[in-house]
Every structure is written in C-alpha cells, then in structure tokens.
Amino acid sequence: MADILKITAPLVNKNTVQPNRQSTDPAVPFNLQDITKVIKSNPQSELLGQNNTLLQKDEGASILMNLLKDPAVTVQFLKNIFMLQEIINLLPVNNSTVTQEIQQLFNALLISPDQIVEEMLRQEYASTVFKGDLFDFLRNLIAEQPQLKSSAEIANLLKSINGILSKQDVLDSVANSLQFLSESLTASSSLSQRLQELSLAFRNEDAAGRFSSLKQETLALLKEVENSILYSPKLAKVVPIVIYNLSRFQDNPDFLGESLTSLMMFMNGAEQKNEFRQLVADYLATFTNNHKNADRSHIMNIIADIISRQDKDASSVLLGGEKIEKIIHSLLSSPCNFTPLLHFVIPVEYLNMKSFAEFWIDPNDTYDRGPDAEQGQRIHMLIVFDISGIGQFEAELWVQDERIRFMLFCPEEYLSEFSALSGQISKVVQDSDYKFEQIIIDKLERQRSLMDVFKTLPYKRTGVDVKI
C-alpha cells in the first residue's frame, strides 16, 4: 500500500494580520477581497477620453459656457484690438505698406455718434435671416394652422432654402480647410500638392456641378491624411470639419419643390399658394445681393480685416494667439443657439474721446415671471461701455409696455456727477410714448458676466425646453 503523505499545518500566529498584496494587473485597481482600503481608481483608458470633451478646459462647448462666466467677454476684446494701434507706433516699420493699411483700418473702425443707429441696424440685419415678407407670411400661416409650429413641413422648407443659399459658403469652407491641410503637410510634397489642387478645384465655377465627384475624391484623400505619419491632433480637428461641411451641401434639385408642395397642402385657395411661390422666388433672388453687399456691418468688416491681417502677414502679428482666439470666440458666440442674445459692437469717437461699447439684448426675457407677472413682451438689455480716461460703465434696462426700468453703474469717483443726471435722463424720452418707471445710479463694484445679468442663459444652453 502506498504511503500517505503527511501534511502539517504551517506554524503561523493567527493573531497576526497579513498585509494584502496590491494587484499587479493594471486593469484591476484594487483587490476585491481587501475591503479595508481602495488604493486608487481605475485609470481611464485614452479611448474613453472622448467622453470628457465637454469637461476639458477650452474644448468643445465648454468654450462657450466659459464665456458666460467671463466678465472680460464684453468690452474687453475691443480694447485688445485697439491696443494694436498703440503697439504699431512702438514697433520698427518693417513693411510700411502693410503698416499703413492697418493704420487706415483702425482709423475707419471708429464711428461718429450720428452713425450709431445706422450701424446697429446693419448689425441687427446680419444677426438673423428670418425677416421679410416671406417669414411674415409663414408666421401668419402658423397662426392660422397651429399644427405647423413644430411640423416637418416648415423645417424642410427652411432646409431647402438654406441649402440653395449656402452652397457657395460650403464650397469656400471646404476649400479653405483643404488649403490649411495642404500648408500643414508641406513635409509630404505629394500629399500637400494633391490637397492644394483639390482646394483649387472647389473654388472653380463648375465646382457645384462636379460636387459628387469632388466629394468622393476629398473623402479618399482625407483617409490618406489620417494614415499619414504627419497626422497630428491639430489636424484631427480639421478633418471632421471638412466631412461635416461636405454633408451640408444640398445637391438634390427636387428638395425645394417637394417642400413647397407639402407645405401648400395647408393653404387655402390658389391665390395664397401663388403668393407663397412668388415670395419664395423673390427671397431666393434678392437674398444673396442684399445679405452680402448692401447690409454688411461696417465695423464687423473692418474687425474681420484686422484679424485676417494677423493671420496672413507674420510681420504684423501684434497680438498673442490667446487674445486673438478670445476675440473670435466672443464675436462668434453671440448670437447663436448657445447664446440667444442680440449682440452689437459699437466703437465711437467723439470730441477726441474713444468709447468702446457692446450691447447684449434679450428680446423676450422670461426670468422671474411668476403666475402674477404681467404678460407681454419684456426686453432686457445690458450695455457695457468703456470711455477712455474715465473708466467702465454698465447700463441695464428692462422695457415692457413702454415702461422702462434703468440702472447705471459707473466708476465710484464719478458717482456724484452721474447721480445728478437722473432728471436729464428722464427728459430723453419725454417726446415719445416711453417713460422711465425707475432710475437707479450706483457705483460699479465689479464687472459682471453674462450669466450674472441674463439668468436664463444657462438653462437655454442645456438643451430644449420641452413641456409635456
């Protein structure tokens, strides 16, 4: 009979606590059998980093959210632009022609007080395209047929019209992005040249007719760019923009006719339908010229030229990249779906004094409206202006039913002088139907952000307000 192995228990003191060994597996952050302490959380894989896009600083929509909390988003960026004028005078003139042109741009940027109204009308025109006889007709139609308010018929009509009007903008955007990729990939002469040739193809007059073939060629070339060893995180942000812009191009010639037909089913009589067709035709015929020529903002055009100079001419780069980005973000953030406010930029020169002003207007303020609140439209305005040699001011107004509540915050050292102007401020509207219900003048203790003034903005940014 085989011998049975004799096994004895190890001589271990049962009162001694054995230390738990940490897991050596990087995928396991702690030992499940050890309930005394969690060593560390599981390090997140880089593949999951895309889920934190909105949480990363200055990435994605967080840039726009940060603008709400940043008091410098108002009048500060205009002052940064005018700092260029001072810097130009201190730098050696490397290119007298370029320097002279930039100086002329600065001189033309300031407007006189009698031009303020005209400039605000031009900027207001550019803030939205939902105006004119066509959109008045659609609003009246929705009032007659309430079911159209959230219907696909109205949405498809707007998509088809926008698709026709934005064709050239899409082509230009794709061409610009391809040119940027070409300039960024100069280390690969073959790839850079093909991108440059494709960029020029999108700028040709026949690009719209050849869009389908150009699109396939672009997508194939972008695949090569992504597989290149020169592909960087910076370029990785440009490629999706190109693909998105390609998807925006409307190449269905029947889309407009189909959307018109589906919407005319809600109209009564041939006369209303014929009027609708004519309004759409007139809008398409006149929008391009009016939008691009007659009603362009003088100030916005010059600011765009100044920023363009910074990008094209290395010798004239007088502002840091961070300030340029802040200027662009501020200009593009409002009005938009993230910041639904009317935005006006007004730099004025009067009696050799410079004033930089911005208007932020909510045309339908709904904050703090309880069940007993007055009905009707309430307009909420914030006017931030900085006067050279005096300081910064903030004016806040609420307007409802021709009644105005007004608050002015001024530098503390000028409080007594401006407090004495309350009576004169009331006389400003004495010849109109408006009247001041309340006037408050106080010192400006701190510069407020947009979130401090317009309380409903954070809610408007979080999504669509749906009530069931």
C-alpha angles and dihedrals in degrees: 000000000000118000115256114231113243112223120189127195115257116257100248127151105241092207093063115097110225114220114241115240117234116242114261092202108100090208091061111064096191143003111268090212091058108078095166100084141359108226098203142324120271110275106243117240118247087237088069094049091097089071090067097054094118092048097054117097116262092356129125118329091346087082090063093043091051089054089063091059097041113093090195091067091087122058096348098085092055089055089051090056092051090050085072090066091057093045092051090060091053099048125082110257104250094165113023093187094054092042092051092049092051091048089053090052091054092049091051094048095072115077132197123249093255090060096055097091094048092048093049090051090052093049091046090052091054093048094074140007095205095103139096137057095310095057092042087056091050092049091052090047091052089049088055094041107034092181088071092065093090100016129129092234094070091042093051091050092053091046092052093048092046090048091057096044097044099049095101092043090054092049092049092048093051091046092051093049092049090049090052091051090049092053091046094052100049089128086073103055094187096050093042093051093049091050091050092050091049090049090054090048090059089053094055119105092243093053093105092055092047095042097116094057093040090052093054091046091050094050091049092049092048088056088057090049091053091050093049120107087229091063107121136181088257092057089043088069093052099051095062089049090056091049091048093051090049088056091052094063111105109213099161106109092193097053095090094047092049093049091049092050095049092049095046089062086077093053127093121226135358093268094063092045093050090049090051093051091049093049091053092048092048092048093052091046097049105030098079097053096040095045098046102037122014101039104036116132113252093210096046091050092054094045089052090051092051092050090045090055089054090055100043103040115052091193091061098050097123101154126063118252092248093059093045090052091049091052092050094045091050093050095046099041096071133082097019140110089278095050108027096191131119108245127200128181114201121175110182135185118202128164090350090305122121122216125186113199137177128190122205113187132184104195093194110036112187101171119128095005109150127182091275096049120118116264124231137067117321120192120206120195136185117193116187117184135168120205116201111246094013109056142234127327134189123202121187124190137184117194124190129155092349091305118122131202110194133190124182123190115192138170111292095238090059097043096106093049094051094041087062090059096069092102093049091050090056091053092057092080099032092109093052136064091257124094135184112249094182136006121191123179118186141151121279104244097174139356110260127218126228090257090057092054105033103046096184096058096090090054092048090053096052096067145282119333103232121179121193 
